[in-house]
Amino acid sequence: MERYFGFDLGDAESAVTCLKKSEKTEPKVVPVREAGSFITAYARLRTGELLIGEEACYAPEAMERCLRFKSRFLTDPTVVRDIRSFAGGVLGELYMSGSLVKGEDCCFYVGCPAGWDQSQRERYREIFEEAGYPPVRIISESRAALISACQSRHFQVGYDILSRPVLVVDMGSSTTDFAHINSGREVELQTAGEVRLGGGIMDELLLDAAVEASPDRELLQRIFRESPPWRSYCEFAARRLKEKYFSDEEYWKGRDCLQTVPVHLGVSENAAGTGTNGNSRYETGTNGGGASGTGTTGVLSRFFGKKQNSFTRLQLKMNEEMAKHLLESPAPQLDGRSFHEVFAASLSEIRKKLDGQIPELLFLTGGVSRMPALRDWCREAFPEAIVITGSEPEYSVSRGLAYSGRIDEEVRIFRQEVRDLVDSSIVERIVGEHVEDLFHRTVDILVEPILRNAAIPVFDRWRNGEIRRLSDVDTEMERAIDAWLHSPDAAELLVKPITAWLRPIAYRLEEHTMPICVRHNVPYRALSLTSYLSLAEIDIHINARDVFAVEELTWMVNAIISILVGLLCGGSGIALISSGFSGIIAGAMFTLLLLVLGKDKMEAAVMHADIPGFVRHLVPRGYFEARMEKISGEVKKTCFETMEKDKSEEVTSRMIGEISVQIEECLMRMAEVVEIPLG
């Protein structure tokens, strides 16, 4: 694909952006009917021409108009026709303006609410396919917003945030869409994603207040009843005024932010029309007219007799008092609750549903996110999180969608190159060069704890009579060593030496992973084991498992511990560790016993004798502990020699192979974190 288009089709407004594959700049906004952000509306004229955007709201020759249809996609089957008509109109405008060339190698990435499941997304995709679009992919709008933030030069977000919990709040005109993204994965919220709370409610309140304050209140009310598109158009004007006010609220303190909207009064004889699907569609009679008709009869004509093209003016006003009214006054659309009350309740509910996975970042998108009050409410609900919003939130989703196209392609190549590295013999070769060091580190760290946690308990059991003969000590030692090596304490003890052992391997691997990251604009730390391993030495008092930057690395260390313990305990058919202790512990006990008894030439008899309890207790525990401290060096030496002698080529190969697999799986998991799954 040479170009990627991002199409954010919203319930009230839409936007299209484009990104060339070869460009490293941010996606460019593609104007549609000379507007960057255009009204989601279409009108069909008597001539068959299809209009979209603002012009569709008041074209006098309209036979049919339709607005605010996307939010009903899941509940109203007839909306499919409206989405197809509008999408087709946008496609036609792109072709006519030259922004899109027929037959070019491109792809459209279209947004949808996070709550839509796969079958709903597929149904939505088919609509665009039927409208004649090039290949289309459907992407969550919340995910697109996060991608936009990661790619933006205005934020210090980057790929690091992808391994951490993020809450994306997409505030549209009809709904507020909450998406929790954790470790690059979008987590389904129990609230089902969508909350029926949008900025359009404030637009309605602002418009209603303006109508109530107008000297032509009754007339305007009847116009809106007769011509729903006019009401939608005036709501759009209210939205623009609201955004203007809240984008610089400090400037407007003590001032009125005003806008006057001309509203045409004339309607055709048949312009009473029919409003279907709420206020989404308005169809006129054969004489046209619609919201701006030129007829002389009908319901409204009696206000102005036979006068043609008469109009009144509606003054919209925003100030501190109106802002408080929009946010804090009870609204019938919200069952008598205020916008603030419902929004805060939604945030509180979502915090409970996250079950402790509190986001570190809240990213707000959508035109409504310009409002400082909403950002304050988010900070109150999530004081632990950083709250950010884009400088042009109305384009965050469409830009993120376009970015998704390039990322999708780069991810495909990136994933294949990582797979090629994993499938090669590079990892095995590097591990093989360092496997002897792993054996030595392991023995060095384990011998003294084994003497303490296995040998002394075995001595106590012999001394107390649980083990009847010294000749049975070796077998019991093997069992005790095996049990302790599989304990959490042993695993914890192995974390540090294995982490240290991995470091030179990580440096060698970076010679191969860094070029892959550079080629695909991925921070090299994304595949750098070294970056994460270095954190393990921040503070020796910190639990080593808690300081890794990604779960994948902790998982890999644990896996290597399991492999290592399995081999050392005899998983390969040779108990490498326990065989190093063979005879030494029993010999120490035997020597101490002979010293206590003061007898000679009784070695064999003592080894196999069931020694009486009072005799066993003649061997002090403190003597045995002191003996263990003295012989630890001898045990280590014996273990090294035993491992060198008994560790066959098969054992070494298995160790290299199994550990290499864990490292390779770790690399693949780390790669997945930066891929930002686009489904």
C-alpha positions as CSV (number, residue, x, y, z in Angstrom):
1,M,0.0,0.0,0.0
2,E,1.3,3.4,-0.9
3,R,-1.2,5.5,1.0
4,Y,-3.4,5.0,4.1
5,F,-6.6,6.9,4.7
6,G,-8.1,7.3,8.2
7,F,-11.9,7.8,8.2
8,D,-13.4,8.9,11.5
9,L,-17.1,8.7,10.8
10,G,-18.8,10.2,13.9
11,D,-22.4,10.6,14.8
12,A,-22.2,14.4,14.5
13,E,-19.0,15.1,12.7
14,S,-16.5,13.2,10.6
15,A,-12.9,13.7,9.4
16,V,-10.6,12.1,6.8
17,T,-6.8,12.1,7.0
18,C,-4.1,10.6,4.7
19,L,-0.6,9.3,5.3
20,K,1.8,8.3,2.6
21,K,3.8,5.2,3.2
22,S,7.1,7.0,2.4
23,E,6.4,10.0,4.6
24,K,7.5,10.3,8.3
25,T,5.2,13.3,9.0
26,E,1.8,13.1,10.7
27,P,-1.2,12.3,8.6
28,K,-2.6,15.3,6.7
29,V,-6.3,16.3,7.1
30,V,-8.1,15.8,3.8
31,P,-10.8,18.5,3.3
32,V,-14.2,17.3,2.3
33,R,-16.4,20.0,0.8
34,E,-13.7,22.4,1.9
35,A,-14.1,21.4,5.6
36,G,-11.5,19.5,7.7
37,S,-14.1,18.4,10.2
38,F,-17.5,18.1,8.4
39,I,-21.0,17.4,9.6
40,T,-22.1,13.8,9.3
41,A,-25.1,14.5,7.2
42,Y,-26.3,13.8,3.6
43,A,-29.1,15.2,1.5
44,R,-30.5,13.8,-1.8
45,L,-31.7,16.4,-4.3
46,R,-34.6,16.2,-6.8
47,T,-31.9,15.9,-9.5
48,G,-30.5,12.8,-7.8
49,E,-27.4,14.6,-6.7
50,L,-26.1,13.6,-3.2
51,L,-24.8,16.4,-0.9
52,I,-22.8,15.8,2.3
53,G,-21.6,17.9,5.1
54,E,-22.9,21.3,6.1
55,E,-24.5,22.0,2.7
56,A,-26.7,19.0,3.1
57,C,-28.3,20.6,6.2
58,Y,-29.9,23.5,4.4
59,A,-29.9,22.8,0.6
60,P,-33.4,24.1,-0.6
61,E,-33.8,21.4,-3.2
62,A,-33.4,18.4,-0.8
63,M,-35.9,15.6,-1.2
64,E,-34.3,13.8,1.8
65,R,-31.9,14.6,4.6
66,C,-30.3,12.4,7.1
67,L,-28.2,13.3,10.2
68,R,-27.1,11.5,13.4
69,F,-27.4,7.9,12.2
70,K,-24.2,6.1,13.2
71,S,-25.1,5.8,16.9
72,R,-28.1,3.7,15.9
73,F,-26.2,1.2,13.8
74,L,-26.6,-1.6,16.4
75,T,-30.3,-1.0,17.0
76,D,-31.8,0.2,13.7
77,P,-31.3,-2.0,10.5
78,T,-32.4,0.9,8.3
79,V,-29.3,2.9,9.3
80,V,-27.2,0.7,7.0
81,R,-28.7,2.6,4.0
82,D,-27.8,5.9,5.6
83,I,-24.2,5.0,6.4
84,R,-23.8,3.6,2.9
85,S,-25.2,6.8,1.4
86,F,-23.0,9.1,3.5
87,A,-19.9,6.9,3.0
88,G,-20.5,6.8,-0.7
89,G,-20.9,10.6,-0.8
90,V,-17.6,11.1,1.0
91,L,-15.9,8.7,-1.4
92,G,-17.3,10.6,-4.4
93,E,-16.0,13.9,-2.9
94,L,-12.5,12.4,-2.5
95,Y,-12.5,11.3,-6.1
96,M,-13.9,14.6,-7.4
97,S,-11.3,16.6,-5.5
98,G,-8.4,14.5,-6.6
99,S,-7.6,13.5,-3.0
100,L,-8.1,9.9,-4.1
101,V,-7.3,8.3,-7.5
102,K,-9.3,5.3,-8.8
103,G,-7.2,2.2,-8.9
104,E,-4.4,3.5,-6.6
105,D,-2.8,1.2,-4.1
106,C,-4.4,2.4,-0.9
107,C,-6.4,1.2,2.1
108,F,-9.0,2.9,4.3
109,Y,-8.9,2.4,8.1
110,V,-12.4,3.2,9.5
111,G,-13.1,3.7,13.2
112,C,-15.8,2.1,15.4
113,P,-16.7,2.1,19.1
114,A,-14.6,-0.1,21.3
115,G,-17.7,-2.0,22.4
116,W,-18.5,-3.4,19.0
117,D,-17.7,-7.1,18.7
118,Q,-16.1,-8.8,15.7
119,S,-19.3,-9.6,13.9
120,Q,-20.6,-6.1,14.2
121,R,-17.3,-4.7,12.9
122,E,-17.5,-7.1,9.9
123,R,-21.1,-5.9,9.1
124,Y,-19.8,-2.3,9.3
125,R,-16.9,-3.1,7.0
126,E,-19.2,-4.6,4.4
127,I,-21.1,-1.3,4.2
128,F,-18.0,0.5,3.0
129,E,-17.2,-2.4,0.6
130,E,-20.7,-2.1,-0.9
131,A,-20.2,1.7,-1.2
132,G,-17.2,1.0,-3.5
133,Y,-14.3,1.7,-1.2
134,P,-10.8,0.3,-1.7
135,P,-9.8,-2.3,1.0
136,V,-11.2,-1.4,4.4
137,R,-10.1,-2.3,7.9
138,I,-12.2,-1.5,11.0
139,I,-10.2,-0.3,14.0
140,S,-11.4,0.7,17.5
141,E,-11.6,4.5,17.7
142,S,-10.1,4.3,21.2
143,R,-7.1,2.3,20.0
144,A,-6.7,4.8,17.1
145,A,-6.6,7.6,19.6
146,L,-3.9,5.9,21.6
147,I,-1.9,5.2,18.5
148,S,-2.2,8.9,17.6
149,A,-0.9,9.9,21.1
150,C,2.1,7.4,20.8
151,Q,3.0,8.8,17.4
152,S,2.5,12.5,18.2
153,R,5.5,14.7,18.7
154,H,3.5,16.8,21.2
155,F,3.4,14.1,23.8
156,Q,6.2,12.3,25.7
157,V,4.2,9.1,25.5
158,G,5.9,6.8,23.1
159,Y,6.0,3.0,23.1
160,D,6.8,2.7,26.8
161,I,3.1,3.3,27.7
162,L,2.1,0.3,25.7
163,S,3.2,-2.0,28.5
164,R,1.2,-0.1,31.1
165,P,-2.5,0.5,31.7
166,V,-4.1,3.3,29.8
167,L,-7.7,4.6,29.8
168,V,-8.9,6.2,26.6
169,V,-11.9,8.4,26.9
170,D,-13.4,9.2,23.5
171,M,-16.1,11.9,24.0
172,G,-18.3,12.2,21.0
173,S,-21.5,14.0,20.4
174,S,-23.8,11.0,21.2
175,T,-21.7,8.7,23.3
176,T,-18.6,8.6,25.5
177,D,-16.5,5.5,24.7
178,F,-14.2,4.2,27.5
179,A,-11.5,1.7,26.6
180,H,-9.0,0.2,29.0
181,I,-5.8,-0.7,27.2
182,N,-3.3,-2.8,29.2
183,S,0.1,-4.1,27.9
184,G,-1.0,-3.0,24.4
185,R,-4.2,-5.0,24.6
186,E,-7.7,-3.5,24.7
187,V,-9.5,-4.9,27.7
188,E,-13.2,-5.3,27.4
189,L,-14.9,-3.2,30.1
190,Q,-17.9,-4.6,32.0
191,T,-19.8,-1.4,31.1
192,A,-19.8,-2.8,27.5
193,G,-17.7,0.1,26.2
194,E,-20.3,2.7,25.3
195,V,-22.0,5.2,27.7
196,R,-25.0,7.1,26.3
197,L,-23.5,10.4,27.3
198,G,-22.2,12.8,24.6
199,G,-21.4,16.4,24.1
200,G,-24.5,16.7,22.0
201,I,-26.6,16.9,25.2
202,M,-24.9,20.1,26.0
203,D,-25.5,21.4,22.5
204,E,-29.2,20.7,23.0
205,L,-29.2,22.5,26.3
206,L,-27.5,25.5,24.9
207,L,-29.9,25.6,21.9
208,D,-32.9,25.2,24.1
209,A,-31.7,28.0,26.4
210,A,-31.3,30.3,23.3
211,V,-34.7,29.4,22.0
212,E,-36.3,30.1,25.4
213,A,-34.6,33.5,25.5
214,S,-35.6,34.5,22.0
215,P,-38.6,36.8,21.3
216,D,-39.5,34.4,18.5
217,R,-39.5,31.4,20.9
218,E,-42.8,29.9,19.7
219,L,-41.9,30.4,16.1
220,L,-38.5,28.7,16.4
221,Q,-40.0,25.8,18.3
222,R,-42.5,25.2,15.5
223,I,-39.8,25.5,12.8
224,F,-37.8,22.9,14.6
225,R,-40.8,20.6,14.8
226,E,-41.6,21.1,11.2
227,S,-38.0,20.8,10.0
228,P,-35.7,18.6,12.2
229,P,-32.7,19.4,9.9
230,W,-32.9,23.0,11.0
231,R,-32.7,22.0,14.6
232,S,-29.7,19.8,13.9
233,Y,-28.1,22.6,12.0
234,C,-28.6,25.0,14.9
235,E,-27.3,22.4,17.3
236,F,-24.2,22.2,15.1
237,A,-23.8,26.0,15.5
238,A,-24.2,25.6,19.2
239,R,-21.5,23.0,19.3
240,R,-19.1,25.3,17.5
241,L,-19.8,28.1,19.9
242,K,-19.4,25.8,22.9
243,E,-16.1,24.5,21.6
244,K,-14.9,28.1,20.9
245,Y,-15.8,29.1,24.5
246,F,-14.2,26.1,26.2
247,S,-11.1,26.1,24.1
248,D,-10.1,29.4,25.8
249,E,-12.4,29.6,28.9
250,E,-10.0,32.0,30.6
251,Y,-10.3,34.5,27.8
252,W,-14.1,34.5,27.9
253,K,-14.4,35.1,31.7
254,G,-16.5,38.1,32.1
255,R,-17.4,38.2,28.4
256,D,-20.2,36.8,26.3
257,C,-19.3,34.5,23.4
258,L,-22.0,35.1,20.8
259,Q,-23.1,33.7,17.5
260,T,-26.2,34.6,15.5
261,V,-27.7,31.9,13.3
262,P,-30.2,32.9,10.5
263,V,-33.1,30.5,10.4
264,H,-35.3,30.4,7.3
265,L,-39.0,30.3,7.8
266,G,-40.5,29.6,4.4
267,V,-41.6,25.9,3.7
268,S,-43.2,24.3,0.8
269,E,-46.8,23.2,0.7
270,N,-45.8,19.7,1.4
271,A,-42.9,20.6,3.7
272,A,-44.6,19.5,6.9
273,G,-42.7,16.3,5.9
274,T,-42.1,13.3,8.1
275,G,-39.5,13.0,10.7
276,T,-38.3,9.4,11.0
277,N,-35.9,7.7,13.4
278,G,-36.1,10.6,15.9
279,N,-34.5,13.7,14.4
280,S,-32.2,11.8,12.1
281,R,-34.1,11.9,8.8
282,Y,-36.3,14.5,7.2
283,E,-38.1,13.9,3.9
284,T,-40.0,16.5,1.9
285,G,-42.8,16.4,-0.6
286,T,-42.2,16.6,-4.3
287,N,-41.9,20.4,-4.2
288,G,-38.8,20.3,-2.1
289,G,-38.1,23.0,0.4
290,G,-36.9,21.1,3.4
291,A,-35.2,23.1,6.1
292,S,-34.7,26.1,3.8
293,G,-37.6,25.7,1.4
294,T,-39.1,28.6,-0.6
295,G,-42.8,27.5,-0.5
296,T,-45.5,29.9,0.6
297,T,-48.0,27.6,2.3
298,G,-47.9,25.0,5.0
299,V,-48.0,25.2,8.7
300,L,-45.5,28.1,9.1
301,S,-46.7,30.2,6.2
302,R,-49.6,31.6,8.4
303,F,-47.0,33.5,10.5
304,F,-45.7,35.4,7.4
305,G,-48.6,35.2,4.9
306,K,-47.3,34.8,1.3
307,K,-43.8,36.3,2.0
308,Q,-41.0,34.4,0.3
309,N,-37.7,33.4,1.9
310,S,-38.4,35.1,5.2
311,F,-36.1,34.2,8.1
312,T,-35.5,35.0,11.8
313,R,-32.3,35.1,13.7
314,L,-31.4,32.9,16.7
315,Q,-28.7,34.3,19.0
316,L,-26.6,31.7,20.8
317,K,-24.7,32.9,23.9
318,M,-22.0,31.2,26.0
319,N,-20.6,32.7,29.2
320,E,-19.7,31.5,32.7
321,E,-23.3,31.2,33.8
322,M,-24.3,29.2,30.7
323,A,-21.2,27.0,31.1
324,K,-22.3,26.1,34.6
325,H,-25.9,25.5,33.3
326,L,-24.6,23.0,30.7
327,L,-22.5,21.1,33.2
328,E,-24.5,21.2,36.4
329,S,-28.2,21.6,35.6
330,P,-30.5,18.6,35.6
331,A,-31.2,17.5,32.0
332,P,-34.3,15.6,30.8
333,Q,-32.1,13.7,28.4
334,L,-30.2,12.3,31.4
335,D,-33.3,11.4,33.5
336,G,-33.1,14.6,35.5
337,R,-29.4,14.3,36.3
338,S,-26.7,16.8,35.3
339,F,-23.9,16.1,32.8
340,H,-21.3,16.3,35.6
341,E,-23.2,13.9,37.7
342,V,-23.6,11.3,35.0
343,F,-20.0,11.6,33.7
344,A,-18.6,11.4,37.3
345,A,-20.7,8.3,38.0
346,S,-19.5,6.7,34.8
347,L,-15.9,7.2,35.8
348,S,-16.5,5.9,39.2
349,E,-18.2,2.7,37.8
350,I,-15.3,2.1,35.4
351,R,-12.8,2.5,38.2
352,K,-14.6,-0.3,40.1
353,K,-14.7,-2.5,37.0
354,L,-11.0,-2.1,36.5
355,D,-10.5,-4.2,39.6
356,G,-7.3,-2.6,40.7
357,Q,-5.7,-2.1,37.3
358,I,-5.7,1.6,37.7
359,P,-4.5,3.5,34.5
360,E,-1.3,5.4,34.6
361,L,-2.4,7.6,31.7
362,L,-5.9,9.0,30.7
363,F,-6.0,10.1,27.1
364,L,-9.0,12.2,26.2
365,T,-10.1,12.6,22.6
366,G,-13.0,14.1,20.8
367,G,-14.1,17.7,20.5
368,V,-15.7,17.7,24.0
369,S,-12.3,16.9,25.5
370,R,-11.4,20.6,25.0
371,M,-13.4,21.3,28.2
372,P,-11.1,21.9,31.2
373,A,-13.9,20.7,33.5
374,L,-13.9,17.2,32.0
375,R,-10.2,16.9,32.5
376,D,-10.6,18.0,36.1
377,W,-13.3,15.3,36.7
378,C,-11.0,12.7,35.3
379,R,-8.2,13.8,37.6
380,E,-10.6,13.6,40.6
381,A,-11.7,10.0,39.6
382,F,-8.1,8.9,38.8
383,P,-5.7,11.0,40.8
384,E,-2.9,8.5,40.1
385,A,-3.0,9.0,36.4
386,I,-1.7,11.7,34.0
387,V,-4.5,13.2,32.0
388,I,-3.7,14.5,28.5
389,T,-5.6,15.6,25.4
390,G,-4.4,16.5,21.9
391,S,-4.1,20.0,20.5
392,E,-6.6,19.0,17.8
393,P,-8.7,16.3,19.5
394,E,-11.2,16.3,16.6
395,Y,-8.5,14.8,14.4
396,S,-7.0,12.4,17.0
397,V,-9.0,9.4,15.9
398,S,-8.7,10.0,12.1
399,R,-4.9,10.5,12.4
400,G,-4.6,7.4,14.6
401,L,-6.5,5.4,12.0
402,A,-4.2,6.6,9.2
403,Y,-1.2,5.7,11.4
404,S,-2.7,2.3,11.9
405,G,-2.2,1.6,8.2
406,R,1.5,2.3,8.2
407,I,1.9,0.5,11.6
408,D,0.0,-2.5,10.2
409,E,2.5,-2.8,7.3
410,E,5.5,-2.2,9.5
411,V,4.3,-4.7,12.1
412,R,4.0,-7.4,9.5
413,I,7.6,-6.9,8.3
414,F,8.8,-6.3,11.9
415,R,7.2,-9.5,13.1
416,Q,8.7,-11.5,10.2
417,E,12.2,-10.2,10.8
418,V,11.9,-11.1,14.5
419,R,10.6,-14.5,13.5
420,D,13.5,-15.0,11.1
421,L,15.9,-14.2,14.0
422,V,14.2,-16.7,16.2
423,D,14.2,-19.4,13.6
424,S,17.9,-19.0,12.9
425,S,20.6,-20.6,15.0
426,I,21.8,-17.3,16.4
427,V,20.2,-17.5,19.8
428,E,21.3,-21.2,20.3
429,R,24.9,-20.3,19.3
430,I,25.1,-17.4,21.8
431,V,23.6,-19.4,24.6
432,G,25.9,-22.3,23.9
433,E,28.9,-20.1,24.3
434,H,27.8,-19.2,27.8
435,V,26.1,-22.3,29.1
436,E,29.2,-23.5,31.1
437,D,29.2,-20.2,32.9
438,L,25.5,-20.8,33.9
439,F,26.4,-24.2,35.4
440,H,29.2,-22.7,37.5
441,R,27.1,-19.7,38.6
442,T,24.3,-22.1,39.7
443,V,26.6,-24.4,41.7
444,D,28.3,-21.5,43.3
445,I,25.0,-20.0,44.5
446,L,23.3,-23.2,45.5
447,V,25.8,-25.3,47.5
448,E,25.7,-23.4,50.8
449,P,21.9,-23.1,50.8
450,I,21.6,-26.8,50.1
451,L,23.9,-27.6,53.0
452,R,21.8,-25.4,55.2
453,N,18.3,-26.4,53.9
454,A,18.8,-30.0,52.9
455,A,21.9,-31.5,54.6
456,I,21.2,-30.2,58.1
457,P,17.5,-31.3,58.1
458,V,18.7,-34.8,56.9
459,F,21.2,-34.9,59.8
460,D,18.4,-34.0,62.2
461,R,16.2,-36.8,60.8
462,W,19.1,-39.3,61.2
463,R,19.9,-38.0,64.7
464,N,16.2,-38.3,65.7
465,G,16.0,-41.9,64.3
466,E,13.8,-41.2,61.2
467,I,16.7,-42.4,59.0
468,R,17.9,-45.7,60.5
469,R,21.2,-46.2,58.7
470,L,24.0,-43.9,57.5
471,S,24.0,-45.8,54.2
472,D,20.5,-44.4,53.5
473,V,21.6,-40.8,53.9
474,D,22.6,-40.4,50.2
475,T,19.2,-41.4,49.0
476,E,17.5,-39.1,51.5
477,M,19.8,-36.3,50.5
478,E,18.8,-36.6,46.9
479,R,15.2,-36.3,47.8
480,A,15.8,-33.4,50.1
481,I,17.9,-31.5,47.5
482,D,15.2,-32.2,44.9
483,A,12.5,-30.9,47.2
484,W,14.4,-27.8,48.1
485,L,15.4,-26.9,44.6
486,H,11.8,-26.9,43.6
487,S,10.9,-24.6,46.4
488,P,10.1,-20.8,46.0
489,D,13.1,-20.0,48.1
490,A,15.5,-21.8,45.7
491,A,13.8,-20.2,42.7
492,E,14.1,-16.8,44.3
493,L,17.8,-17.5,45.0
494,L,18.4,-18.3,41.3
495,V,16.9,-15.1,39.9
496,K,20.0,-12.9,40.5
497,P,22.7,-15.3,39.0
498,I,20.5,-16.1,36.0
499,T,19.8,-12.4,35.5
500,A,23.6,-11.8,35.6
501,W,24.2,-14.7,33.3
502,L,21.7,-13.3,30.8
503,R,23.4,-9.9,30.6
504,P,26.2,-10.8,28.2
505,I,23.8,-12.9,26.1
506,A,21.5,-9.8,26.0
507,Y,24.4,-7.6,24.7
508,R,25.1,-10.1,22.0
509,L,21.5,-10.4,21.0
510,E,21.2,-6.6,20.7
511,E,23.7,-6.8,17.8
512,H,20.8,-8.5,15.9
513,T,17.7,-6.9,17.4
514,M,18.8,-3.3,17.3
515,P,18.9,-3.1,13.5
516,I,15.4,-4.6,13.3
517,C,14.1,-1.9,15.6
518,V,15.9,0.9,13.7
519,R,14.5,-0.3,10.3
520,H,10.9,-0.1,11.6
521,N,11.0,3.0,13.8
522,V,10.6,1.0,16.9
523,P,12.6,2.1,20.0
524,Y,15.5,-0.3,20.3
525,R,14.7,-0.9,24.0
526,A,11.5,-2.7,22.8
527,L,13.7,-5.8,22.1
528,S,16.5,-5.0,24.5
529,L,16.9,-7.5,27.3
530,T,19.7,-5.4,28.7
531,S,17.4,-2.4,29.4
532,Y,15.2,-4.5,31.6
533,L,18.0,-6.6,33.2
534,S,19.8,-3.5,34.4
535,L,16.8,-2.6,36.6
536,A,17.4,-5.7,38.7
537,E,20.4,-4.1,40.3
538,I,18.7,-0.8,41.4
539,D,18.4,-2.0,45.0
540,I,19.3,-5.4,46.4
541,H,16.5,-5.1,48.9
542,I,13.9,-5.0,46.2
543,N,12.3,-8.3,45.1
544,A,14.1,-9.1,41.9
545,R,10.9,-10.3,40.3
546,D,9.2,-6.9,40.9
547,V,11.7,-4.7,39.1
548,F,11.6,-6.1,35.6
549,A,10.0,-3.7,33.2
550,V,8.0,-6.3,31.4
551,E,6.3,-9.4,32.5
552,E,7.8,-11.3,29.7
553,L,11.3,-11.1,31.1
554,T,10.3,-12.4,34.6
555,W,8.5,-15.2,32.9
556,M,11.6,-16.1,30.9
557,V,13.8,-16.1,34.0
558,N,11.3,-18.4,35.8
559,A,11.2,-20.7,32.8
560,I,15.0,-21.0,32.8
561,I,14.9,-21.7,36.5
562,S,12.5,-24.6,35.9
563,I,14.6,-26.0,33.1
564,L,17.8,-25.7,35.2
565,V,16.3,-27.3,38.3
566,G,14.8,-30.1,36.2
567,L,18.2,-30.9,34.8
568,L,20.1,-30.6,38.1
569,C,17.6,-32.8,39.8
570,G,17.8,-35.6,37.3
571,G,15.4,-34.6,34.6
572,S,18.1,-35.7,32.1
573,G,18.6,-39.0,33.9
574,I,21.6,-37.7,35.9
575,A,21.2,-35.9,39.2
576,L,24.0,-33.4,38.6
577,I,23.7,-31.5,41.8
578,S,22.8,-34.2,44.2
579,S,25.5,-36.5,42.8
580,G,28.1,-33.9,43.8
581,F,26.9,-34.3,47.4
582,S,26.9,-38.1,47.2
583,G,28.9,-39.6,50.1
584,I,30.1,-36.3,51.4
585,I,27.3,-35.6,53.8
586,A,27.1,-39.2,55.0
587,G,30.9,-39.2,55.3
588,A,30.8,-36.1,57.5
589,M,28.2,-37.6,59.7
590,F,30.2,-40.9,59.8
591,T,33.5,-39.1,60.7
592,L,31.9,-37.2,63.5
593,L,30.3,-40.4,64.8
594,L,33.6,-42.2,64.8
595,L,35.3,-39.3,66.6
596,V,32.6,-39.4,69.2
597,L,32.8,-43.2,69.6
598,G,36.5,-43.3,69.5
599,K,36.6,-46.6,67.6
600,D,38.7,-47.8,64.7
601,K,38.0,-50.3,62.0
602,M,34.3,-50.2,62.3
603,E,33.5,-48.1,59.2
604,A,31.5,-50.7,57.3
605,A,29.6,-51.8,60.4
606,V,28.7,-48.3,61.4
607,M,27.5,-47.4,57.9
608,H,25.0,-50.2,57.8
609,A,24.2,-50.4,61.5
610,D,21.0,-49.2,63.1
611,I,22.7,-47.1,65.7
612,P,20.9,-46.6,69.0
613,G,19.3,-43.2,69.6
614,F,21.4,-42.3,72.6
615,V,24.5,-42.9,70.5
616,R,23.2,-40.6,67.7
617,H,22.6,-37.8,70.2
618,L,26.3,-38.0,71.2
619,V,27.0,-36.2,67.9
620,P,26.2,-32.5,68.6
621,R,24.2,-30.6,66.0
622,G,26.6,-27.7,66.4
623,Y,29.5,-29.9,65.4
624,F,27.8,-30.9,62.2
625,E,26.8,-27.3,61.3
626,A,30.5,-26.3,61.8
627,R,31.6,-29.2,59.6
628,M,29.2,-28.1,56.8
629,E,30.7,-24.7,56.8
630,K,34.2,-26.2,56.4
631,I,33.3,-28.6,53.6
632,S,31.3,-26.2,51.4
633,G,34.4,-25.6,49.3
634,E,35.0,-29.3,48.9
635,V,31.4,-29.8,47.9
636,K,31.5,-27.1,45.3
637,K,34.7,-28.6,43.8
638,T,33.1,-32.1,43.8
639,C,30.0,-30.7,42.1
640,F,32.1,-28.9,39.4
641,E,34.0,-32.1,38.8
642,T,30.9,-34.3,38.7
643,M,29.1,-31.9,36.3
644,E,32.1,-31.8,34.0
645,K,32.4,-35.6,34.0
646,D,28.7,-36.6,34.0
647,K,27.2,-33.8,32.0
648,S,26.9,-35.4,28.6
649,E,26.6,-33.7,25.2
650,E,22.9,-34.6,25.3
651,V,22.4,-32.7,28.6
652,T,24.3,-29.7,27.3
653,S,22.3,-29.7,24.0
654,R,19.1,-30.0,25.9
655,M,20.0,-27.1,28.2
656,I,21.0,-24.9,25.2
657,G,17.9,-25.8,23.3
658,E,15.4,-25.3,26.1
659,I,16.8,-22.1,27.4
660,S,17.1,-20.7,23.8
661,V,13.4,-21.4,23.3
662,Q,12.6,-19.4,26.4
663,I,14.7,-16.4,25.2
664,E,13.1,-16.7,21.7
665,E,9.6,-16.7,23.1
666,C,10.5,-13.8,25.3
667,L,11.6,-11.8,22.2
668,M,8.4,-12.7,20.4
669,R,6.3,-11.6,23.4
670,M,8.3,-8.3,23.7
671,A,7.7,-7.7,20.0
672,E,3.9,-8.2,20.4
673,V,3.9,-5.4,23.1
674,V,5.1,-2.8,20.6
675,E,2.9,-4.1,17.7
676,I,-0.2,-2.4,19.1
677,P,-2.7,-5.0,17.9
678,L,-5.0,-3.3,15.5
679,G,-8.0,-5.7,15.6
